[in-house]
Amino acid sequence: MCGISGLALFNKASSMELRSYLDPMVENQNHRGPDASGIHINDQKTLALGHNRLSIIDLSFSANQPMSSECGNFTIVFNGEIYNHKELATILERQGIIFRTHSDTEVLLYCLICLGVDETIRNLKGMYAFAFYDSKEDVLTLARDYIGEKPLHYCINERGLAFSSELKALFASGFLKTKEINKESLAQYFRYGYIPSPNTIINQCYKLHPGHSLTYFSRDKKITTKDHRRETLTSEKNKCPNVEDYPSAKSALKHRLNSIIERQSISDVPLGAFLSGGIDSTLVTSVLQSQSESPVDTFTIGFTNKAFDESSYAKDISNYLGTNHNEVILDGNDLVEMLDTYCDVFDEPFADASALPSLAINKHARKSVKVCLSGDGGDELFCGYNRYSHTFQAHTRMSKLPSWAARTIELAHGSLSSEKVDHFYHVLMRILRRPTSSNIGLKLQKLVAAKNYKSASEYYTYLCSYWTNLEDLIGVSDDTGVVPFISNENEVDFIKSAMSWDMENYLPGDNLVKTDRTSMHNNLEIRVPLLDIDMLALSNSMPLDHKYYKSQKKFILKDTLTDYVPSKYIDRPKMGFTPPIGDWLNSCLNEQLREYLSSERIRKGGILSEPAIFQTITEHQTGFRDHSNKLWAALIFQRWHERHYEHIKIS
């Protein structure tokens, strides 16, 4: 895990000018790789590459980057891990390549030299973002892994092309003459809580799409991009056995997961696992512990608010598996203390509040290990989110109600506050002695809203949204920046389309951004076995009813997990990883809310609508409606904008 940066100028410059851009980029990504750093400038003085290293495989000086071939014609900077680098090295050694190190960087370098970019990408199993320079042809190629685990940002202007792992490095470089907020990106942020690829919050800066490469041909001043995803997934090396029948699918899943975790647990530094107590992290931890001769270090987060706390479940599972368990319990005051860090970690507004506990658990884990396995990706690959099944069913049922019934429900909901709904629900569950879920008032709000949408697809877009009334909030049309969601109106097709939309947008734009930034801020590498290309190919080959069977989500994952852990440890409602932001906005965060979203600050910022914010705060704090997501997004934006507004205009 590392940070990469660089630039290719359209015109020749001096070494001093190249370094004036590159040195601040390297310095601003030191947190991504504090173990070593380096730069490379080509002979023509048109290109410079920078690298920050977090040493994981081959800790020696000779494995540092930028790394050049023995002939000196090829140079690479690389962020990530290539899990099958030993197999690839064996193939290259048969062709006469002699390796100087044991690093995956050198293997990747010579794969690109000997096999070419397209064939190399088809053969890689790992997470990566790299820049590869061929000095003979004067060609620079940038590439990003299939699913988007590793970030890669770039900027193109009249000076040339610049790139970096994180946006803050581009900001620091001086390469951008002006910084203007992209209005479409702003709308996307307030709708989704993140900004989907390829946009960033700033004009002229972009995210390279997952599974894509970008090539700059210096002699022709030409830039091209290519999508490698289809040919990678259908590559012979990634093909799956027949998994139409369930026993074969379960056997293949168990076999592949064991193989994936075996190769992803290779490390020259201490390695552990996150254990939330949910299906995905428990399965990954169970397999890892089954392969280990000693107790695995596991880490979990909990909250003082028990409605959001899963730490006791994680502890029970740890005791059963025999791991060396560690936990961190957070309250609202801990969150307030982390807010400044949160706004530094993310270079553009980012409203996923679960990043706060992620920061805390990564910091704690780094005290013991340098690498952690995570269960991310299980929901998207194996139909784990409630919204996949509930959206279509809720919309279908609400749309079939007689108008008088729909009106009655609307009136009843209008007279009953979200706060009262939550209270009645928890009282009822205590009486019935049944486990509780969180945010019931908010969930009821979303259910009642189903009648306002013509199709389940439109309703799904609403469910994925923080703010929908964008014209009232920031003065753009409500459909600005909407990423299309297209589905035939039958349940099976809808669920498949929803999973696909999340894989394209939510996973790389939100979950994996959170994972990368919060871990890299703490010099920790996170590996995600369930997003390995082999697992992705297997999931794509399975029929939906292996994943969603008789209303049971992630059916095949749960069934496989019972081979390792008794079902009593996992049969309970899904809780997720989000902290009780709604409660905290009314308590420990209330002062921040009133400070940053005050009339004076909103007018000074010049972007948000004062009436829209005032109404939302009032409804939330009186308990009439749960607007925690909306207010959290607005608070985070205001904090981000005030940190940068003197240097950033709105286009």
Rosetta blueprint (number, residue, H / E / L):
1 M L
2 C E
3 G E
4 I E
5 S E
6 G E
7 L E
8 A E
9 L E
10 F L
11 N L
12 K L
13 A L
14 S L
15 S H
16 M H
17 E H
18 L H
19 R H
20 S H
21 Y H
22 L H
23 D H
24 P H
25 M H
26 V H
27 E H
28 N L
29 Q L
30 N H
31 H H
32 R H
33 G L
34 P E
35 D L
36 A E
37 S E
38 G E
39 I E
40 H E
41 I E
42 N L
43 D L
44 Q L
45 K L
46 T L
47 L E
48 A E
49 L E
50 G E
51 H E
52 N E
53 R E
54 L L
55 S L
56 I L
57 I L
58 D L
59 L L
60 S L
61 F H
62 S H
63 A H
64 N L
65 Q L
66 P L
67 M E
68 S E
69 S L
70 E L
71 C L
72 G L
73 N L
74 F E
75 T E
76 I E
77 V E
78 F E
79 N E
80 G E
81 E E
82 I E
83 Y L
84 N L
85 H H
86 K H
87 E H
88 L H
89 A H
90 T H
91 I H
92 L H
93 E H
94 R H
95 Q L
96 G L
97 I L
98 I L
99 F L
100 R L
101 T L
102 H L
103 S L
104 D H
105 T H
106 E H
107 V H
108 L H
109 L H
110 Y H
111 C H
112 L H
113 I H
114 C H
115 L H
116 G L
117 V H
118 D H
119 E H
120 T H
121 I H
122 R H
123 N H
124 L L
125 K L
126 G E
127 M E
128 Y E
129 A E
130 F E
131 A E
132 F E
133 Y E
134 D E
135 S L
136 K L
137 E L
138 D L
139 V E
140 L E
141 T E
142 L E
143 A E
144 R E
145 D L
146 Y L
147 I L
148 G L
149 E L
150 K L
151 P L
152 L L
153 H E
154 Y E
155 C E
156 I E
157 N E
158 E L
159 R L
160 G E
161 L E
162 A E
163 F E
164 S E
165 S L
166 E L
167 L H
168 K H
169 A H
170 L H
171 F H
172 A H
173 S H
174 G L
175 F L
176 L L
177 K L
178 T L
179 K E
180 E E
181 I E
182 N L
183 K H
184 E H
185 S H
186 L H
187 A H
188 Q H
189 Y H
190 F H
191 R H
192 Y H
193 G L
194 Y L
195 I L
196 P L
197 S L
198 P L
199 N E
200 T L
201 I L
202 I E
203 N L
204 Q L
205 C E
206 Y E
207 K E
208 L L
209 H L
210 P L
211 G L
212 H E
213 S E
214 L E
215 T E
216 Y E
217 F E
218 S L
219 R L
220 D L
221 K L
222 K E
223 I E
224 T E
225 T E
226 K E
227 D E
228 H L
229 R H
230 R H
231 E H
232 T H
233 L H
234 T L
235 S L
236 E H
237 K H
238 N H
239 K L
240 C L
241 P L
242 N L
243 V L
244 E L
245 D L
246 Y H
247 P H
248 S H
249 A H
250 K H
251 S H
252 A H
253 L H
254 K H
255 H H
256 R H
257 L H
258 N H
259 S H
260 I H
261 I H
262 E H
263 R H
264 Q H
265 S L
266 I L
267 S L
268 D L
269 V L
270 P L
271 L E
272 G E
273 A E
274 F E
275 L L
276 S L
277 G L
278 G L
279 I H
280 D H
281 S H
282 T H
283 L H
284 V H
285 T H
286 S H
287 V H
288 L H
289 Q H
290 S H
291 Q H
292 S L
293 E L
294 S L
295 P L
296 V L
297 D E
298 T E
299 F E
300 T E
301 I E
302 G E
303 F E
304 T L
305 N L
306 K H
307 A H
308 F H
309 D L
310 E L
311 S H
312 S H
313 Y H
314 A H
315 K H
316 D H
317 I H
318 S H
319 N H
320 Y H
321 L H
322 G L
323 T L
324 N E
325 H E
326 N E
327 E E
328 V E
329 I E
330 L E
331 D L
332 G H
333 N H
334 D H
335 L H
336 V H
337 E H
338 M H
339 L H
340 D H
341 T H
342 Y H
343 C H
344 D H
345 V H
346 F L
347 D L
348 E L
349 P L
350 F L
351 A L
352 D L
353 A L
354 S L
355 A H
356 L H
357 P H
358 S H
359 L H
360 A H
361 I H
362 N H
363 K H
364 H H
365 A H
366 R H
367 K L
368 S L
369 V L
370 K L
371 V E
372 C E
373 L E
374 S L
375 G L
376 D L
377 G L
378 G H
379 D H
380 E H
381 L H
382 F H
383 C L
384 G L
385 Y L
386 N H
387 R H
388 Y H
389 S H
390 H H
391 T H
392 F H
393 Q H
394 A H
395 H H
396 T H
397 R H
398 M H
399 S H
400 K H
401 L L
402 P L
403 S H
404 W H
405 A H
406 A H
407 R H
408 T H
409 I H
410 E H
411 L H
412 A H
413 H H
414 G H
415 S H
416 L L
417 S L
418 S H
419 E H
420 K H
421 V H
422 D H
423 H H
424 F H
425 Y H
426 H H
427 V H
428 L H
429 M H
430 R H
431 I H
432 L H
433 R L
434 R L
435 P L
436 T L
437 S L
438 S L
439 N L
440 I H
441 G H
442 L H
443 K H
444 L H
445 Q H
446 K H
447 L H
448 V H
449 A H
450 A H
451 K H
452 N H
453 Y L
454 K L
455 S L
456 A H
457 S H
458 E H
459 Y H
460 Y H
461 T H
462 Y H
463 L H
464 C L
465 S L
466 Y L
467 W L
468 T L
469 N L
470 L H
471 E H
472 D H
473 L H
474 I H
475 G L
476 V L
477 S L
478 D L
479 D L
480 T L
481 G L
482 V L
483 V L
484 P L
485 F L
486 I L
487 S L
488 N L
489 E L
490 N L
491 E H
492 V H
493 D H
494 F H
495 I H
496 K H
497 S H
498 A H
499 M H
500 S H
501 W H
502 D H
503 M H
504 E H
505 N H
506 Y H
507 L H
508 P H
509 G H
510 D H
511 N H
512 L H
513 V H
514 K H
515 T H
516 D H
517 R H
518 T H
519 S H
520 M H
521 H L
522 N L
523 N L
524 L L
525 E E
526 I E
527 R E
528 V L
529 P H
530 L H
531 L H
532 D L
533 I H
534 D H
535 M H
536 L H
537 A H
538 L H
539 S H
540 N H
541 S H
542 M L
543 P L
544 L H
545 D H
546 H H
547 K H
548 Y L
549 Y E
550 K L
551 S L
552 Q E
553 K L
554 K L
555 F H
556 I H
557 L H
558 K H
559 D H
560 T H
561 L H
562 T L
563 D L
564 Y L
565 V L
566 P L
567 S H
568 K H
569 Y H
570 I L
571 D L
572 R L
573 P L
574 K L
575 M L
576 G L
577 F L
578 T L
579 P L
580 P L
581 I H
582 G H
583 D H
584 W H
585 L H
586 N L
587 S L
588 C L
589 L L
590 N H
591 E H
592 Q H
593 L H
594 R H
595 E H
596 Y H
597 L L
598 S L
599 S H
600 E H
601 R H
602 I H
603 R H
604 K H
605 G H
606 G L
607 I L
608 L L
609 S L
610 E H
611 P H
612 A H
613 I H
614 F H
615 Q H
616 T H
617 I H
618 T H
619 E H
620 H H
621 Q H
622 T L
623 G L
624 F L
625 R L
626 D L
627 H L
628 S H
629 N H
630 K H
631 L H
632 W H
633 A H
634 A H
635 L H
636 I H
637 F H
638 Q H
639 R H
640 W H
641 H H
642 E H
643 R H
644 H H
645 Y L
646 E L
647 H L
648 I E
649 K E
650 I E
651 S L
